[in-house]
Amino acid sequence: MAIDNSAVVEAIQSGQTLAAADQVLIDPQPGALAARVEELLSAVQNDDCPAAEVCRTLIRLGMNFVGRDAEIVGYGTDESDRALEQVLAAIDDLEGAVMADVVAEFLDDMKSVNLNDSLSGLLAERIEADLNNASPGRSFLTLLKSRMRGGVYWRMIGEDYCKFGNDFARGLEYLRHYGFCQVSTNPVLAAKAFDEDGSLAEQLKVEIDRHDEWKLDPDAHADEIAMAATLIALWPNLSIFRPLAVHTELRDYMVSFQLNPNIADQADESIEDARNAYGLASDFLERYDRLLGLGDRSGRINPNIVFKVAASHEAARKITTTLNSNAIGSNNTVVYTVAQEVQLILDAFEGKARAAAAGEQVVRTYETNMGGRFVSHLREVEAEKIFLAAAARTGEGKASELIGALAADLGAEDSAGGSLADRAREVCAYAHLKTLDHPIVLEAAEAAGQSADAIRLLEDDLKKAGTLVARRVYRVFFSPENRPKWVEHLQRTYGVTDDQARWIVDSMDVLPASKRIPDDSFHTLGASNMCNTEFPNHARAVQVASEAEGFNLEDFRDAVLDTYEPGVDQRLRELPDFCRGYDLTPSLKDFLHNVVGIDVAGWQTRGLEPGDWPDFGSVQKTSAEFRAAYDTFAAQCIAIAKEVAG
């Protein structure tokens, strides 16, 4: 398929330089890349195109060959390398002040992600240190290629250790070039995106100005305005992934959009919100697909969007099944326990099977495992118990003094007039206390009659709790011995074909999230059905950890199928909330063992029933945080609407 010159020029003139550069990824023709690049370069170098936009387009085109984008759609390595040389030759003709400003703009954007605490920020720092200011465009792309390809994510993705996603609303463009193929958003991340990118508020003002009813009474339309704002933060991610999502027929490169957490217990209302957002995404992508050069296919390819469904209530089950049966994917979130994840994957399988049987498309979906938040909850509970045990053994005076000292050391608020339990809970929250291996916590433990070594061992065990949950869920569905059993079960139960059943199983990824330490990623690597989603500062930490002396990536091949020494889960089973997180329910155990044929005979059954999901500590804490973030973001959006209304 030839490059659509008019669409290229329109894209550049409207500032959509990514769409212009990405035309080369649409309908790939291996062996013809050089000719297509020449076509694109000819269209880009048009007198009607502003010089800065031309420079941006060339940099973005070069990044498609610096990264693995061109290879993902089917071009060979040698062909991609030659295409990069074509782009660099065109850039050489444009080196100068304008190109220097554009390169500085890209570097600043890379560093702005999570206030420079990100993998893209680390790349930018290392590129800047060696940038040749005499030829900034060529130098930027050449250095980006060497720095990116020398990183651990390049190896992990290229050598099929695992898939990866971006747990943030910004910075995806740079991660796409590594091969990241998923992105998650939520109210917290949408608010961060608005804080980091002032242009988003300006786009929201334009959208608000189109709705007289919003301007007339912003408070009455808070949820609609907040949805519009979140989608505005989402559009760049849909655009960035669009050509690769189209190429894979929505088998990857999906963008996760979180539904309103305030109505997570209302299935029908949440489903309606999802359908509305899906329609808006379709409208946005219809124009963008035309700029990509998809021609008359524009508007006929489904959006590469799935919906984050908060499993804080049993309503998540109906939402999950319904969305998947309608060929709209889900990403269950606010999930910490084996029983939650197993039940919701079963619900997603049912929905996917219904869609397949009806001839509908089955798309990539996700089951988030918020392991880091599960660990944080367990640690908070144990820290509080340490101080209460110290008070019981030595009197409240000493324990109170230690809590005050810990608060001062951590810079945490301390409600000195409150109960000892409330103070311990407040000061020992993960926002302040990151480890039990803290001198004041150890002193409190010793006052309670526990050894410092025992607390350090507990801390080491706690760090593995979230990974244990992810590994157990993965083994149930995707281990080599169990995967065929699910294919057979889907065929037998829903009447789907063998190919359909295999794709239904293949289409579900476990999504480890909310990481705290690099091992949270390294210990959950899996070549299939795993997609580690990384917060920007965590991805940076993983890269730095991989550069430590003695690190060997080969040690973590299919680590999700590994086991820790038996004492870890034995010791953790002394914690009631770990058992609730790690165990099945009686009905799930019976179903897995007697219906599907999964060997879970030795597994215990203290896991959470769906009716108990809202009361679990991790669920309550995260739900409260997400609701507060949503309400704060909605208030910010209302303030913008009132400004527009005058």
N, C-alpha and C positions, 0 to 999 in steps of 0.2 A: 504494500500500500504506500503510495507516495505521500510525502509531507504535504499537509494542507497549508500552503503559504499564507492564505488570507487569515486562517485561524492563528497562525504564528504571529503575524503582524498585529492582529487584534489583541492577542494575549499580551504581547509586549507593550502595546500602547495603553492597555488597561492595568499594567503593573503585575500581571499574572505571568511572570517570567518562568516560574516553575512549570506551568502548563506548556509553555513554548519549548522548554528544554526537554520535557518528558514526552514530546511527540515521538521522539526516536525510540521510545520503549513500546509504542503501540504497534500491534501487528508486526512483530519482528520477522525479518527475513535473513537468516544466517547466510553469510557470504556477501550480503549487500549493504553492510553497515556503513562502509566508507562512502558509498553513493548517497545514502540517506543523510549522513552527516553533512556532506557537501550541499545537499538540498537545503538542509536546515540552516547552515551557515549563510547560504545565499539569501534565504528569507529573513534571517536576523539582521544582516548588514544592509538594512533598508534605510533610505534617507528619511523616511517618515518616523523612524524609531529613535527615541531619545538616547543619547550616548550612554547615560548611566544604566538605562534598562537593557541596552545591548550588552554592556559589561556584565550585568547580573545574570543575563541569560547564558552567556558563554561560561561563566563560572559554574553555574548550575548544570549546564551540559557537560562540562568537564568532570564534575563530581559524579555523574552517572557512570563514568569510565574509571575514575579513581576508586570508587566503591565497586560493589558487585552487582549493581542494578542491571547493567546490560547483560551480564552473564546469567542473572536470574531469569530473564526473558528468553534466553537461548543463544546469545552470541558467545563465541569462543573467546578465550583469554587473549590470544594474539590479536584477534579482530578488535577487541575492546582497547587494547594497548595502542593499536594503530589509530583508532578513532580519537583517543586522547591526544596523540601527537597532532592530529588535524586541528583539534580545538586549541592546543597550545600555540600552534603556528598562527591561528587567527587572533589569539590573545596578544601575541608579540606585536602585531600591527596596531594594537590599541593601548599598549602600555603608556602610562602617563598619569596625570593628576586624577583624572576621573576614575581610572582603574584602581589607583591607590586608595581613593575614597571608598570605592565599592568593596575592596578587600578588607579595609578597616571596618566597614559596616558588618561584613560577615563575621569577623573576629569578635566584634562587640556583641553581636547577637549570640554567638556561641558562649561567650562568657556571661551573658545576662541570664542564662538558664539556671534557675535556682540560685541566683546571686553568685554565680561562678563556681558553686560547689556541685560540679557535674562532670560527667565524662567529656562532654563537648567543651566545657571550660578548660579541662586539663589538656585536651587537644589544642585549643587556641593558645594556651600559655606556651606550649612546646613549639608550636608553629611560629609564634611571634618572636621567640628567642633567636630563631635562625632565618627569619624572613629577609629576602633580598629586596630592599626598597627600590632598586633600580629596575626590577622586573617583578612587581608585586603579584600580578595575576598568575604568571607561570610559577613563581616561587610558592605561592599559596597552595596551588593544586599539587605541585610536586611534593611539598612537605606534608600535605594532608594525606597523600597516598602512602608515604613511607611511615608516618606516625600511626595512621589507622591500621594499616596492614601488619604493623609490628605489635598490635595489641592483642590481649587475650580474647576479647569478644570476636575479633576477626577469626581467630583459630576455632573458638568454640562453635561458631555458626558454620564456618566453612568446612569443618571436619565433622559435622553432625554430632556434636556433643549435646546440643540442645537448641531450642528456639528461644528467642528473647523478645520482650516487649518493653515499652516505655511507660512507667507508672507516673506520668506527668502530662500536663496539657501542652507543654512547649518542648522544643529541642528535638522533635521527631525527625526533621529533615536530615540531620547529621547522622542519626542512628539508623535511618533507612539505608544509608550507604554501607553500613556494616552488614546489614541483612536483618535488622530487627523487623518483626512482622506483626506486632500487636501494640495497641496503645490503650491505656485506661484513663478515664477521667472521673471525677466526682466533684461535689460542691467545693471541697477544700482546694482541689487543684484548679478548678475554674476561677476561683477567687485569686489564687496565686498568679494565674495567667493574666488576669486583668491588672494585677499589681505590677507585673513585670513588663507588660506591653500596653502602653497608653493608647495605641491605635484601636484596641478592642472597644474601649469606652466610646470612642468616636463612631465606630461602626454601630454600636448599640443605640447611640443617639439618632442615627439615620433610621434605624429600624423602628424606634419609638415614634419618630415623627410621622411614620406611615399609619399609625394607629390612633385615631382621634379618641377612641374609648380609653386607651391607656393614659393619654395625656389628661383626659377629663377626670379620671379617678385612678391614679397609679396604685393606691393601696388595694383597691378591689381587684386589680389584675396582677398582683405580685407574682403569683406562680407562672403566669404566662410570660411576664417580662423576664423572670429569672430563667425560664426555659430558653427564651430567645437569646439571652446573654450567654448561657452555657453552650448553646449551639454555635454561637458566633466564635466562642473559644475553640469549638470542635471543628469548624469548617477547615482550618488549615491542615488538621490531621487527616481529614477525609481526602483533601486534595493531594497531600503528600503520598498517601498510600494508594491513591486511585489507580494509577496505571498498573501497579503490581497486583492489586486486588482483581482488576479486570483480567489480567493475564492468567491468574490462577483460578478464575471463575469463583471467587469468594471462598476459596479453600484456605486462604490466609490473608494477612494484611487487613484485619478488621479493627475498627475503632469502637471502643466500649464507652457508652454514654449512660451515666447513672440516672435512674429515675428518682423522682422526688422522694427523699427519705421520710418525709412527714406523712406520706400515705402508703408506706410499705406494707401496712396491714390491710390495705384495701385493694383486692386483686383486680376487680373490674376497672376501677379508676386508674390504676397503674397501667393496665393493658391499653386503655384508651390513650393515656399520655404517650406510651410507646408508639402507638400507631400514628399519633399526631406528629411526633418527632420524626418518625420514619418518612412520613409524607413530606415534611419540610426538608429533610435530607435529600429526598428524591428531587425536589424542585431545585435545590442548590446544585446538585450534581448534573442536572440536565444541561445547564449552561456550561459548567466546567468540563463535562465530557466533550462538548462541541469544541472548546478551546484545546482540548487534548488531541483533537483530530479524529474523533470517533464518528463523525459525520452523522448519517441517518440512524446510527445505533444510539445516539444521545437520547437519554430518557428511557431507554428500554433495558438498561442493565441495572439490577437492583443496587441499592446503596450498600456500601461496605461498612455497615454499622450493626452492632449488637447492643443489647441493653443490659446494664448492670442491675440486677434484681437483688435487693437487700433481703437476705435470708434471716431477718430479725423476727419474722412471723411466718406461720404456716401458709399464709397467702402466697409466699414465694413459690410454692409447689404449683399452684394453678397458673400463676404468671409464667413460670418456666415452661410448663407443658403447652400452654396456649400459644406463646410466642413461637416456640419451635415448630408447632404443628402448622403455624401460618407462614413458615419459611422465614421467620424473623428470629435471629439467634439471641441467646441469652449469655450473660456472664454473671453467675451467682457470686455475690459478695457478702460481707459481714458473716463469713463462714470460717469456723475454727475447728470443727469436730469431724471425726470420721463418719459418725451417723448422719450429720447434716449433708456432708459431701456425697456420700453413697446414695442417700435418698434423692438428692437433687439431680445427680447424674442419671439415676433411673427415670426421673421425671422428664429430663431432657431427651433421653433415649426414646421414651414413649412419644413425645412430641415430634421428634425427628422421624420416627417410623411412620407416624400418621402422615407427615408431609410427603415422605418417599412413596408411600402407598397411593397417595393422591396425585402423584406425578409432579409434586412441588420440589423446589430446590432445597437441598440440605446444606447449610453453611457451617463454617467453623464457629464453634462455641467454646466457652471456657467455664471451668469450675475453680474459682479463686480459693486459695488456701492461705488465709491471713496468719501464717505461722508466727511472724514476729509479734503481732498483737496478742496472740495466744500466750507466747512466752512472757510478754510484759505483764499480762494479767496474772499468770502464775507467780511471777517474781513479786509483784505488788502484794499478793495475798501472803506469801511467805515472809516478806519483810515486815508486814504488819504483825504477823504472828510472833516474830522474833522480839519485837518491842513489848508486846503484851506478855510474852513469857518472861521477859526480863522484869517487868513490873510485878508479875505474880511471885517471882522468886526473891526480888530485892526490895520491893516497894516501888510505888509510882514515882517517888522523887528522883531516883537515879535514871529511870527510863525516860522521864520527862526531860531531864537535863540532857540526855543523849539525843532525843529527838530535836531539841532546840539547837544543839551543836551541829547535828546533821543538816538541819534547815539552813543554818548560817553558812555551812561549808558549801552547800549546793546552790545557795542563792534562792531558796524556795520560801514561799510564804508559810508561816506557821501560826495557826490560830491558837495562840497560847492559852486562851480561856476555854477552849473546847475540850472534849473528852480525849483521853490518850489514844483511843482507837481512831477517832476522826483525825487527830493530828498526824498519827503514823500513816494513815491512808493518804492524806494530803501530801506529806513530805516525801513519801516513798513512791509516788506515782512515777511512771516511766519518764514523764517530761523532765523530772529532776534526777531520779536515781536510775542509773543504767546497769548497775551490777551489784550483787550482794557482797562482792569482794571489795568492800569499802571499809576503811579502818574503824569508823564509828559503828557501822552495822556489825562488824566482827566483834567489837567491844560489847555491844548489846547482846550478841549471841553468847559470848562467854559469860556475861552476867546471868544469862538464862540457863547456863549449864551446858552449852553446846561448844564444840571446839571450832576454831577458825578453819581447820582443815575440812571438817564436815560441811561447813557453809560454802567453802570454795568448791568442794565436790558437788554440792547441790547446785551451785551456779553453773558449773560445767554441764550438769545434767539438764538443767532448765533450758540452756541454749539449744538443746537438741529436740525439745518437745515438739515444736512446730514441724520440724523435718520428719519426725516420727509419724505424725499425722499424715503428711503428704505422701510419705513412702507407703504407708498402709493403704491409703486410698488408691494409689497408683497400682500397687500389687493386686488389689481386688479386681481391677478392670483391665489393666494393660500389661501385666507380666506375660512372658511367652506362654506359660501354661494356662492362663485364664482368658486371654484374648479370644481364642477360637470358641470358647464356651459362650461368650457373649454374642458372637456372630450366629452361632446355632440357636441361641435363645431368641434373638430378634427375629430370625426367620420363622421359627416355630410359633412364636407368640403373635407376631404382627403380619405374617404372610409376605414379608419383603423378600426380594431376591438376595442371592449370595453377595453380589456386588453392592447392592444397596446396604445390606447389613454390615459389610466390611467398611463402607464409607461412613456409616453412622458411628461405628466404633472409632474409626480413624479421625473423625471430625471433632472429637471432644478432647480438649487439652486441659490437664491440671495446670493451674496458674499460681505457683508460689509467689506470695506478695508480702508487703510490709516487712521487708528484710531488716535485720539489725546488724548482722556481721557477714563478711564475705562467705563464710562457710554455709550460710543459708542458701546461697546460690550453688556453690561447688558441690554440696551434698545432695542436691536435688536435680542434678543433670541427668537428662534422659533423651535418647535419640528420637523417640516417638512419643506423642501425646503429652509432652511437657513443654511449657513455655514460661520461663522465669520472667516475671515482669519487674523491672528494676527502677527504683527511685533514682533521680540523677546523682545524688551524693553517694548512694550505694554502688552504682555502676562505677563511679570514680574509685571508690574504696576497693572494689573487686580488681580493677586494673592495677592499682598500686600494690595490692596483696600479691598479685601474680608476678610482680617484679622482684619479690623478696627472694633472697638466696635460698636454694633448696626446693623452691616450688616446682612441682611437676604436674602439669595438667593431665597427663596420662593416668595419674592416680585416681581421677574422678570420672573416668569413662563409665557411663550408666550407673553413676553413684546412687541414683534413686532406688536401685534394686539392692543396694548394700544394706548391711545391718550393723548396728553398734553392738558393743559387747553386752551380753545379757543383763548385766547389772544396771544399765542405764534405765531401761523401762521398768525393771523391778523396783528400783529405788523411787522412780517417779510415781509408781502406782500407790505410794504412800500418800500422794496428794489427791484428794477427792476430785478436784476439778480436772486434773490430768486424766483420771479414769473416765470422767464424763466426756472428755475430748477424744480419748483414744479408743473407747469401746463402741461396739455395735449396740443396737436395741435388740430385744428378743425376736421381734418380727423380722428385722433385717437379717439377723443371723440365720433364722429358719429359711427365709427366701433364698439367700445366697447359697446356703449349704444344700437344701433339699430341692430347690427348683432349678437353679443355674448350675449347681455342681461345683461351687467354689469351696476349697478346703478352709473353713474357718472354725473347725471343730474345737480348737483350743482357745478361741477368743472369748472374752468376757462380754457381759451385756449390761453395763451400767451407762451406756451412751444416752444422749439426749433424744427424747421423743419430740416430734415437731411441736407439740403443745408447750414444751419446755424451752424452746429456742429463745423466746423473748427474755427469759429470766436468767440466762447464763451470763456470768460476769463480763466476759469479753464482748458479748453482743450488746449488753447494756452500755458499756463504756464507749464502744465505737459508734453505736446508734446515737448516743447523746452528742458525741463530737460531730457527727455528720449532720444531725439536725441543727445544732448550733451554728455550724459553718454555713449550712443552707440558709438559715434565717438571717445571718449576718450578710451573706451575699445578696439575698433578696432585698434586704434593707438598702444595700449599696445601689442596687439596680433601681429601686423605687426613687432614691435620691436623684439619680441621673434622669429618670423620667420626669420628676418634678422640675428639674433644671430645664429640660427641653420644653416643658409646658409653660415655663415662665412663672 
